[in-house]
Amino acid sequence: MSSITDIFGSLVFDDRVMRERLPEETYKALKKTRENGKSLDKNIANVVAGAMKEWAVEKGATHFTHWFQPLTGYTAEKHDSFICPQADGGVILEFSGKELVKGESDASSFPSGGLRATFEARGYTAWDPTSNAFIKDRTLCIPTVFCSYSGDALDKKTPLMRSNEALNKQALRILRLFGDDKTTRVIATVGAEQEYFIVDKELYYKRPDLMFCGRTLFGAKPPKSQEMVAHYYGTLKPRISAFMKELDEELWKLGIFAKTEHNEAAPAQHELAPIFTHTNLATDHNQLMMEMMKIVADRHGLKCLLHEKPFAGVNGSGKHNNWALSTSDGVNLFEPGDSPIENAKFLLFLVAVIKAVDEYQDILRVSVSSAGNDHRLGANEAPPAIMSMSLGDELAEILESIECGTAYCKKEKVDMRVGVHVLPRFARDTTDRNRTSPFAFTGNKFEFRSVGSSASIATPNVVLNTIVAKELCEFADILENADDFTSCLNEIICKTIKDHKRIIFNGNNYSEEWVKEAEKRGLLNLRTSVDAFPHLIKEKNVELFKKFGIFSEAEMHSRYEIYLDTYVKTINIEALTMIDMIKKQILPAVNSYINELVQSASLKNSIFPSATCELEKELVTELSDKNLALYRKCRLLEGHLEDLSKINGAKAQADHICNAILPTMNEARSISDSMEKCVAQKNWPFPTYNDLLFRI
């Protein structure tokens, strides 16, 4: 086996390869484009394309594709071979700068939310030179943005790149005010911890709900689940260990910084965490990570489940989005310094985030909303739907002392006048991660824990970048016109803490007391995605994204329509799958078991005429009643779906789902799960939770 250093990035056209294969002037021009966002000359693109093609062919590639991230939440690719026909009947391999920089794709079947007319089917992909090309399945994959015929963004990467630019611009304004003339760029960095479940492939294909919905629609809780915490950080089972080892190698080849892996809290649940990198690349890497998890699992006779709640009653899966700001010199702006000027800078960036999360808690909630995540948010292992921040006791006390103008006492009193005080060295280990908090400060970064495991991290990071850029812009506008910088800085920090401290909560977010307290504080509790989605197109949010050039108003409304449409289609598929499983599997299986019980009683009576057969009678009565109740719920669900088809408008349909379809599905599930506990194992029509969670 090759060493990690040999295989890492071996399938990536990264800086090492470019430096080796490109002429010096071409390399410098491309480097400038990557670092400073400068446009790339056509001739330079041709040279890059030629070198990229030669490298890819040497690695066994025969095709190329513009790899993009449409609003489906998945990635997309259309493969073209390198071959070019010649007059003599042969071929040569070609790849031009034009093919590298721009592609054309049929956009008709991708979600657009009304951004384009049906006849405007053409879509365009454009090379993103800030993210490295790579080889996957003998194909050169070129990361690109994706837009419509009219130039509207039809993907997740375009707004992410726009938000990165907006954040960079406003953060640099702040740094210049602190006398920093050396930093050329401020970069949002992300490390996305990916949780997932692994089940046996053979069992997976016996569950229509897992195949079509990604989650179990039925399933009684097993006698043992995660109560003993036996699985958490436990020894890896051989099949899982083999899967993880191959997954690491495949990810390392693609230059993905796979670092930490372990068993998670729930049985059959695991986690993989990467090293931080800039947001754009981290987003690409996370999409590839999810894809490779599924591919590698399949090779090992396993199936990877990325749904937020594949199993009711046990922990669901999130994607903890660890977000920070770093300068071009590698300085983390959320790392407090030792000098007064560094302390004040840290505090200003900190309160900008506090203000942003408070003012835009609704749009943060929208950024993590989906039908799948609704099953997870608010459950015992996940942050609630209420957005709040945890800073840890020490930092919260420091902010309180600043607000009140009092000395902060740790071991000794320290003068806390902002800008001239000496902030105690705030080591990262002094903060508890507070796993119940949606948005926790963890020493030198913020951990946004509400992101769902199947989601693209692009959307939450677009929101984070934009709302923080907005607050930094406001601060810069004031400070740039201040007569006394230090005094004005003090006032901004103190006022922001006072006005927005309601969003800070360091306690147990799972408790009912917090729900009541949050309501008193005026915090939003958007329990479902259907509650959250309309906030996307509220005037203040539309104006925010328009102001910083992240989305046009049309793009905002298109996404609102897409979110609702996706939600409705997801639940519709689940409801149809549930009906199919009830009619074709559960009802017949229970009836079959009832017939066996009746036959058993009849046989007993023929041998022992005096036998009462009370067991059989009680079970037959109980199961017959429940099977009838399940059948009636199934008919009711069919009626609700028929009503859904007659409702106009995605929002009205989504409301009908929340008010009628989901409650009926939950009631049907409850009946079925109670019967599962009574029916003989050999009669139950599909693998149970006992099988799925413990048979690896």
C-alpha positions, 0 to 999 in steps of 0.5 A: 500500500502506498503511503498517505503522503503519496496518495493524498491529492493524487487525483487532484489538479492542485497547486503542486501539479499546476506549479510543476506543469504550467509555465511560470507566467501562466501559473502566476496568472492562475494563482492571482485569479484564485487568490484575488478573484482576477479574470483569466485571459483566454490564452491563459485558459487554453494553456491551463486546459492543455496541461489539465488534459495531459495530466488527466489522461496520464491518470487514466481519464477519458472524459471531462465534465463540468461538475456543479451543484444544482438546487436539488441538493445533489451534484450533477455532471454531463460527461464528454470524451476528449476525442476529436475525429480526424480526416483519416478516421482516427482521433486525437485527444483535445480539450480547449480553454473554451471547454474548460471555462464554459459549458452548456447544459440542458437546464429544463429538468433542474429546479428553477422556481419559476426563474426561467420559462419552459422554452428557456431550457438552456443553462450554462456552467462556468469554471470556478478556478478557486476549487481544484479540478479532480478525477473521479471514475476516469473523468476529469471533473471541473468544479463550476457554477451553474446559471440560467439562460438569463444569468440567474443562479441555479446552483448553490455555489454561485451565491456561496462565492458571492457571499465569500466576496461580500464577507471579505470586503466588509471584514477588510474594512474593519481590519484596516480600521485597526491598522492592518494593512497587510491582510489581503483577504479574509476567508470564511473557513469551515470544517463540516463533521458528517454523521451517517448510519450504516446498514447491511445492504441485503436488509436495506433492499428489503425495506421499501421505505429506506429505498424510496425515502431514506428513512424507516416509516415503520419500526418498533424500538428495539429492547436495547438502543443507545441507553447504555452508550455502548456504541459511542466511541466503541471499538469499530466492527470489522466490516465498519473498520474496513469500510472506513479505511477504504473511505479514507483512502478514496477521500485522500486521493481526492484531496479531502482532509478526512481526519477523525472517525468514530462510532456515534451515540446511536447503534449503527451511527458513525461520524467523519470529521475533516480538517478546516479549509476555505468554505467553497472548497469545504462545500465541494469536499462535503458533497464528494464525501457524501457521494464516496460514503455511498459508493464505498459502503456499497462495495462492502455490502453495506448501505450508507444512510444520510437521512436526518432521522432514519430511525425513530426513537434513536439519535438522528444525524446532523452535520456540525458546521464549524465556521470561522474567519481567517486572514490571508496570513492565517490569523483566526479572527475569533482567536483572542490575542494578548494585546488590547488592540487584538482583544478589541478586534476579537470582541468586535467580530464576536459581537458582530456574530451575536448581532447577526444571529439575533437579527437574522435568527429566522433566516438561519432557521430557514437555512437548515430547514427540510422535511428530513431535518424536521424529524431531528430538530428539537429531539433529544440529540439535536438543537431545538428549532429555536435559534440561540447562541452559547458562548460558555460561562467565562466569555459570557461573564466577560461580556456582562462585565463589559456591558455593565462597565465593571471589572471582570474577576477571574484570579485578579481584577482586570481593567475591562475598558474596551480597547485599552484593557487586557482581556484574559487569554481566552483559551479554546478549552475554557468553553464547553461545547454545549451540545444542546446549543444550535450555535455554540462558540467553541474557543476559536470558531462557531459550531452551527449544529442545526445543519442536517446530515444530507444537506449541502453546507452551502446554504447555511454558510451563505447565510452566515457569511451574509449576515455577518458581512451586514453587521461588519458593514454597519460597524465600519460605516460608523467607525470610519466616520468616528472622531474618536475611534476608541470611544466609538468602538467601546460604545458599539461593543457595549451597545451591541451586547446590551441590545442582543444579549437575549440570543445568548443562552448557555443552559440546556436547550432541550428543556421545556423551561428554555422554550418558555424563556425563549418566548419571553425573550421574543425569540422565534420558535419556528417548529417546522420547515413550513413555519420557517420557509415564508421568512425567506421572502420577508422584506428585511431578508430580501433587502439584505441579500439584494444589498450585498449582491448575493441573491436578486429578489427573483432568485430569493422567490425562486428558492422559496418555491423550490423549498416548498415544492421539495418539501411537498414532493418528499412527504408525498413520496413518503405517504405513497410508500407508507400506503404501499407497505401497509397494503402489500406487506403489513396487512397481509402479514398480520392477517397471515399470523391471525390465520395461524393463531386461529388454526392453532386454536382449532388444532388445540380444540380438536386434541383437547376439547376443554382447552380455552385457547385464551391466548389465541383469542386475545391475540386474534381480537387485538390484532384484528382490531388493530389491523382494521384500524391500520387499514382505515388510517391507510384509507384516510391517508389516501383521502388526504393525498387525493385532497392534496392533488386538488390544492393549488399553491405549494404553501397551501399544500405544505400546510395540508401536509402538516395539518393532515397528512403527517399526523395521519402517517404518525398515527398509522405508524403507531398502530403498525409498530404496536402490532410488530411487537405482537406478531411472530418474527417470521411473519413480520414482512421486513427487517426490524430495528433489531436487524438493521441496527445490530446486524453489521 
